[in-house]
Every structure is written in structure tokens, then in C-alpha cells.
Amino acid sequence: MNRMQVVMLTSCAVCSLVTPSARADDGARKLLSAQRQVIARSAAWGAIISLSDGSLGVVVQQARPIKEFDCVNVYMEWMRSTDGGKTWSKPIVVAERRGPDGRLFAPRPDGGYVVFQERNQALGQLPSGRIVCAFCELDYHRDKDGKPENRPGKDYAHENQGVAYTWSDDLGKTWVKTRQLPLGPFCAKPDPKHHRGVSPQWRIVTLKDGTALMSLYGSYDPAYKGPIKVPSGTLKLAGVIRSRDNGQTWGDISLILAEPDDQLYEETALCLVGDRLLAHVRTPRHDVVQYASDDGGRTWKGPTPFTEPGQQPGGAFRLAGGKLLGTWGNRRAPFGAAAMLSRDGGKTWDYKHRVSLAWDATCENCGYANGAQAGDGTIVVVYYIMPATQNYRKLWGDSVVYTVRFTEDQFVKAAGTP
């Protein structure tokens, strides 16, 4: 399932991607020595980070069925591992929305319903130790019988409500009340002609001067009158938003890309490599391309290729030894997750020696593989698998979040490189 399709396009239960023909070597190198485990059920789309004490933190999108009709509430749930991903703490609710009566949905005046979902998280730990989590808020609309209902004048059944964020100062045990992120030129307002929405993605990074950066991607707001120069005719944007006060307030947006078509330029993942920033962006070809910035995200060069069609979304993170590990979801056979190395800070990627980390998904509704490295050197990549079904409740009920645990040496051996 395309995550900005979830944010902006449709609540359809199954993937509508056109899966390209797989290269013969897509599954030629498999990480058979890795350890895989389930960390969450009835959940999807995890985001994982390394913490300053050597532990790992992950936030997953956790679903709860709505008893009254065929839909689910989705909220953010935090877990932490202090043993390199072998075991995980009891889940803690990061944020959730409830109606005035405490239910996971709210009645509409016309007899219909609005079901609350929190989706598409970004996660990061700031130098102070504070952990920040941001996500978009969606309202899914149902008629009086509980069936999906398009909003008046629109051809989709949900509305993007913008981006909320929260933080924890005690390693995820408690989280403050959510605040709304300023969106600048991005737009979450509904429109009858265009599918609009905005979302963060995966990893929040911090520059050497203490500035925290979070990625945003989504629709351009034609009513925007601020200082950011947006090319005429722009419909889709990707960029970074900054915080200089320990994640309390955010602003000062700069753009990575501005596109004039209404296609999907999305899921922008940040990677910090010394003084250099990388951004990996999913394109309408369903591949991932790379942009680079040498001035703290003010200006960007690119795009350059990162993956091929059917291998998305993706991102990268730095290993303790200096290499970068790039990861993505394989939405072409073998369905699952894959990765490759860069030995020069992301200037080049060893795509030829890519390695399948997981290959057991039954359809392309899988992946979103992203990883982190624990203090003991263990690399942990999180990914999800959803079933091929039209039933929305079953779709989430049978969804599973996995981790794959391995060492750098195991990966290099599987890749067949020195």
C-alpha cells in the first residue's frame, strides 16, 4: 500500500501498484544468517532509531478494530530494546485521538461517523535525550451504516488533518500532549480536484549546531503567501522543517523538490553523514532517488538513482564503522525487504550486490524497511507485511511488523564483497 495514497488518495484495502518484472538477481543474495522476529501484530509501518545509551526505540502504527462497523482506529505505540533488539519492552501509547465520549471515533451531525487514525511517523532523539515523534492525523469517514463514504465533492473517504508531534524526556515512558506542526507551503486542506495531504517520514536528525531536521512531503498550498519561493505551477513538495529549541517548536522550512505534476513524490527519508545530508525520495516510477545537501538542508542537488521501480520506499543510516546501509521494501518479487551498502558516504551505492533481508510477503503490500544499529553493533531493520484482502479489518488484523537482526560482517558475507 502506497503510504501517501493512504494519506492523500484512497482508503482502498489492497495495493494498486503495478509490479514491474523482477530482475533475475533480486533474490540471488539472501541474508540467511539473520534472525527474524515478530514485534507487533495488527500493526504496520514501524520506524526505528538508535538511542544515545546504545538501546533502540521503535514506533509502530497499531490498529484496534471498531466494533460498531468495519474499520480500525490506528494510533502510535512505542517500544524499546536494551539488548540489541532481542527483546522489546511492553508497548506504550505515544498518541491517540478519541471522541468526546472516549470512543475511537466520533458521530457526525448527519448520522455518519469519523474514525481517527494516526499515521506515517517520524522519530528521532535530540542531543538532550529528548525523543520526538511526529505523524499525520487522518479522519476516515463512514456513513450511518458504517460503510466508507466519500466526502462531498471528493472521491476519497478520508481527510488529512495535518501533522502532530509529541516528545518524551524519559526514554518513551511518558509523552507530552501533542502539538500541531506549522506546515508553511504544505497543504492539508481538502480540495475537490486534487488529493491533498502532508506527512513526515522516518528519521529526525540533528546537525552539529544543534538544529533538528524533520522531513515533510505532500501537497502545495496554493493559498501560501510566506517567504519560501515556490515555482509557479507546483503541486507536490518535499522539504525539511527545523527546530532550534529542543523540539518544542518547528519552522524555517526549506525545499528539497517542487514538482508541477500531481503524481507521488513522497516518503522523504533523511540521513546525516558528517556535514552532509542525504534525502531519499519515492517517485511516481515507484523507485527511490537521492538528493544531497552540503549546507544543512538549505539547498539540494539531485536527483541521482538509488533503486529501481518496485523497490520503494527507501532510506539510509550510518553504521558505526562508517559505511551507510540503504534499505527499501521489495515490492517486486521476492516481496519483502532488501538493502545495500555505500562505502563513500552515499556518493555511490553497491546496488549490484544488494541483499534480500526478507522475502516471504505474499504481495507488494509490504516493506517500508528502515534500520538502526544498537550499541553492541547489532543492526536491526524493521518492516511489515499485510495480506492481500479487500476486507479492511482483516487487512489490519493480519498485518505484522517484523525485525531482522544481523551484523555488518554477516551482511558483507551475504553480499559477496570484501
MOQUIGI-V575126 format. One line per field, one symbol per residue. ss: DSSP state (H for helix, E for strand, - for the rest). A space follows every 50 residues. Layout:
ss->???
This chain:
ss->--HHHHHHH--------------------E----EEEEEEE-EEEEEEEE -----EEEEEEEEEE------EEEEEEEEEE----------EEEE----- ----EEE-----EEEEEEEEEEEEE-----EEEEEEEEEEEE-----E-- -------EEEEEEEEEEE----------EE-----EE----------EEE -EE-EE-----EEEEEEEEE---------------EEEEEEEE------- EEEEEEEEE------EEEEEEEE--EEEEEEE-----EEEEEE------- EEEEE-----EEEEEEEE-----EEEEEEE-----EEEEEEE-------- HHH-EEEE-------EEEEEEEE-----EEEEEEE------HHHHHH--E EEEEEE-HHHHHHHH---
